[in-house]
Amino acid sequence: MLGPRGMYEWVIARTRYVDAIFECASSAGFVQVLLLGAGFDSRAIRFQSAMRRLSIFELDAATTQNAKIEQFRKRSIGIPDNLRFVAINFEKENLGQRLQEAGFIQGAKTLVLMEGVLQYLAPDAVYATLETIMDHVGNGSWLVFDYAHASALRGEGGGRDERQVTKKLAGFRESWQFGLAEKEVEPLLAKFGFKLLDLKHPRDLEEAYFKDARGRIVGHVNNTQSIIMAERR
């Protein structure tokens, strides 16, 4: 096993879910896309034809971005003109200031993606990030992020999935710092000006992406995380 049980399926499901939203943005009146902690996300390349009229901002550590750009170069993958890499140290630099310097249009209709980000931030950093997003995107903007279940952080409900995730993270000298119970999701979003549009739990993702032709579930999605989509109101 290369990773915790069901984590490969979780990543597949999360990618498909976000891909569908990303595709919708090109025809839903969005002006720009913001990917926080973009890592090796390839959507600006994979969907460049549909997204060519939108400005796409990828924020991450300089070392990660440089490694990504080098991989594009090695594979002769051209970087679209509308893609802007914004290097940032999230712990030391001001997110709002870096966005402004990069040409981000404050108040515009924006698709914001954060995959595998909030789990690793301290609560204060999560709240500061959401506050900055609230202050910089316009009404009708979409926010998509995944989060760890609070019960998994407390060691209360993940079973084998939880134990394997904890062990794997420890091997990388990391840990999850932020999680939510389902009842906390909507109040958190409301605090920062967003309304919940969709919430997918692991079982929902299994139903959506891992059913065979006879309607049987054929893949297990790791049960320690969920994903949401919300709208700025």
NORTA-V749346 format. One record per residue. N is the residue number from 0. PSI is psi in degrees with one decimal (999 if undefined). OMEGA is omega in radians with two decimals (* if undefined). BURIAL is + if it has 16 or more other C-alpha atoms within 10 Angstrom, else -. Layout:
# NORTA-V749346
N_PSI_OMEGA_BURIAL / N_PSI_OMEGA_BURIAL
This chain:
# NORTA-V749346
0_126.5_-3.08_- / 1_-19.7_-3.11_- / 2_-177.1_3.11_- / 3_150.2_-3.13_+ / 4_127.6_3.09_+ / 5_0.2_-3.10_+ / 6_-35.9_3.08_+ / 7_-44.7_3.11_+ / 8_-36.7_3.09_+ / 9_-45.8_-3.13_+ / 10_-40.9_3.09_- / 11_-48.7_-3.11_- / 12_-44.4_3.13_+ / 13_-42.7_3.14_+ / 14_-45.1_-3.14_- / 15_-40.5_3.14_- / 16_-48.3_-3.11_+ / 17_-36.5_3.09_+ / 18_-44.0_-3.12_- / 19_-40.1_3.11_- / 20_-42.3_-3.13_- / 21_-42.8_3.13_+ / 22_-37.5_-3.13_- / 23_-31.3_-3.03_- / 24_-30.4_-3.07_+ / 25_-22.3_-3.10_+ / 26_15.8_-3.07_- / 27_20.7_3.04_- / 28_18.0_3.12_- / 29_149.9_-3.14_+ / 30_-33.8_-3.04_+ / 31_161.6_3.11_+ / 32_135.6_3.12_+ / 33_119.2_3.09_+ / 34_110.3_3.14_+ / 35_128.6_-3.05_+ / 36_47.9_-2.96_+ / 37_-28.9_-3.14_+ / 38_-130.5_-3.13_+ / 39_27.9_3.06_- / 40_134.6_-3.06_- / 41_13.4_-3.02_- / 42_-34.1_3.12_+ / 43_-26.0_3.08_+ / 44_-49.6_-3.05_- / 45_-31.9_-3.09_- / 46_27.2_-3.00_- / 47_-30.8_3.13_+ / 48_-45.8_-3.12_- / 49_-27.5_-3.02_- / 50_12.9_-2.98_+ / 51_-20.7_-3.14_- / 52_-4.3_-3.13_- / 53_144.5_2.99_+ / 54_131.8_-3.10_+ / 55_123.0_-3.13_+ / 56_121.1_3.07_+ / 57_119.4_3.13_+ / 58_130.9_3.07_+ / 59_176.4_3.11_+ / 60_147.1_-3.10_+ / 61_-39.4_-3.12_- / 62_-40.6_3.13_- / 63_-45.1_-3.13_+ / 64_-41.1_3.14_+ / 65_-40.0_3.10_- / 66_-39.4_3.13_- / 67_-46.9_3.14_+ / 68_-37.9_3.11_+ / 69_-38.7_3.10_- / 70_-37.6_3.05_- / 71_-44.4_-3.12_- / 72_-45.9_-3.12_- / 73_-31.3_-3.10_- / 74_8.6_3.12_- / 75_40.7_3.09_- / 76_116.6_-3.13_- / 77_144.3_3.12_- / 78_122.3_-3.12_- / 79_148.2_-3.12_- / 80_-24.8_-3.08_- / 81_3.0_-3.14_+ / 82_125.5_-3.13_+ / 83_122.4_3.09_+ / 84_126.2_-3.13_+ / 85_105.4_3.13_+ / 86_136.2_-3.12_+ / 87_142.0_2.93_+ / 88_103.6_-3.02_- / 89_-24.2_-3.11_+ / 90_-22.2_-3.03_- / 91_-20.6_-3.06_- / 92_154.7_-3.12_- / 93_121.0_-3.08_- / 94_-46.4_-3.13_+ / 95_-41.5_3.14_+ / 96_-41.7_-3.14_- / 97_-36.1_3.08_+ / 98_-44.8_-3.14_+ / 99_-43.9_-3.13_- / 100_-28.3_-3.09_- / 101_-6.1_3.14_- / 102_14.4_3.08_- / 103_134.9_-3.10_+ / 104_107.2_-3.13_+ / 105_132.8_3.11_- / 106_-1.8_3.13_- / 107_158.0_3.10_+ / 108_118.1_-2.93_+ / 109_141.2_2.95_+ / 110_120.7_-3.12_+ / 111_124.9_3.13_+ / 112_133.6_3.02_+ / 113_99.0_3.12_+ / 114_124.4_3.09_+ / 115_38.5_-3.07_+ / 116_-57.6_-2.97_+ / 117_-30.7_-3.12_+ / 118_-30.5_-3.01_+ / 119_-0.8_-3.13_+ / 120_147.8_2.99_+ / 121_151.6_-3.11_- / 122_-43.3_-3.14_- / 123_-37.3_3.12_- / 124_-35.9_3.07_- / 125_-48.7_-3.11_+ / 126_-39.0_3.12_+ / 127_-39.8_3.11_- / 128_-46.3_3.13_+ / 129_-35.8_3.11_+ / 130_-41.2_3.11_- / 131_-42.5_3.10_- / 132_-46.5_3.13_+ / 133_-41.0_-3.07_+ / 134_-15.5_-2.99_- / 135_-13.9_-3.11_+ / 136_154.1_-3.11_+ / 137_170.3_3.08_+ / 138_143.8_-3.08_- / 139_-7.3_3.08_+ / 140_150.5_3.11_+ / 141_141.7_3.07_+ / 142_125.2_-3.14_+ / 143_124.6_3.07_+ / 144_155.4_3.03_+ / 145_156.0_-3.11_+ / 146_152.8_3.05_+ / 147_145.8_3.06_+ / 148_136.2_3.14_+ / 149_-35.3_3.14_+ / 150_-32.5_3.11_- / 151_-37.7_3.09_+ / 152_-34.7_-3.12_+ / 153_-6.1_-3.13_- / 154_36.0_-3.02_- / 155_-25.1_-2.95_- / 156_6.3_-3.04_+ / 157_-11.8_-3.14_+ / 158_-139.4_-3.10_- / 159_-38.9_3.12_- / 160_-47.9_-3.12_+ / 161_-46.0_-3.12_+ / 162_-40.7_-3.11_+ / 163_-38.5_3.10_+ / 164_-45.6_-3.14_+ / 165_-43.0_-3.14_+ / 166_-41.4_-3.13_- / 167_-43.7_3.12_+ / 168_-39.9_3.12_- / 169_-33.9_3.11_- / 170_-27.1_3.08_- / 171_6.9_-3.09_- / 172_41.5_3.11_- / 173_168.3_3.05_- / 174_155.3_3.02_+ / 175_137.0_-3.10_+ / 176_-18.3_-3.06_- / 177_135.8_3.09_+ / 178_165.2_-3.12_+ / 179_143.5_2.87_+ / 180_155.2_-3.08_- / 181_-38.1_-3.11_- / 182_-14.2_-3.14_- / 183_-13.4_-3.01_- / 184_-55.0_-3.08_+ / 185_-42.9_3.08_- / 186_-38.2_3.11_- / 187_-46.1_3.13_+ / 188_-44.1_-3.12_+ / 189_-36.7_3.14_- / 190_-30.8_-3.09_- / 191_24.1_2.96_+ / 192_19.1_-3.11_+ / 193_152.2_3.07_+ / 194_133.5_-3.13_+ / 195_129.1_3.05_+ / 196_-35.1_-3.07_- / 197_144.6_3.07_- / 198_125.0_-3.13_+ / 199_120.4_3.02_+ / 200_167.2_3.13_+ / 201_-41.7_-3.14_+ / 202_-35.5_3.08_- / 203_-39.9_-3.13_- / 204_-36.1_3.05_+ / 205_-44.0_3.13_+ / 206_-38.1_-3.06_- / 207_-36.2_-2.93_- / 208_-8.2_-3.04_+ / 209_40.0_3.02_+ / 210_138.5_3.07_- / 211_-175.5_-3.06_- / 212_-20.4_3.13_- / 213_7.4_3.09_- / 214_14.2_3.14_- / 215_140.7_3.07_- / 216_123.6_-3.07_- / 217_4.7_3.11_- / 218_141.8_3.11_+ / 219_123.1_3.08_+ / 220_127.3_3.14_+ / 221_131.6_-2.94_+ / 222_26.2_-3.11_+ / 223_-2.3_-3.07_+ / 224_158.9_3.04_+ / 225_173.6_-3.09_+ / 226_143.1_-3.11_+ / 227_159.9_2.99_+ / 228_131.8_-3.11_+ / 229_163.2_-3.12_+ / 230_138.8_3.10_+ / 231_127.9_-3.11_+ / 232_999_*_-
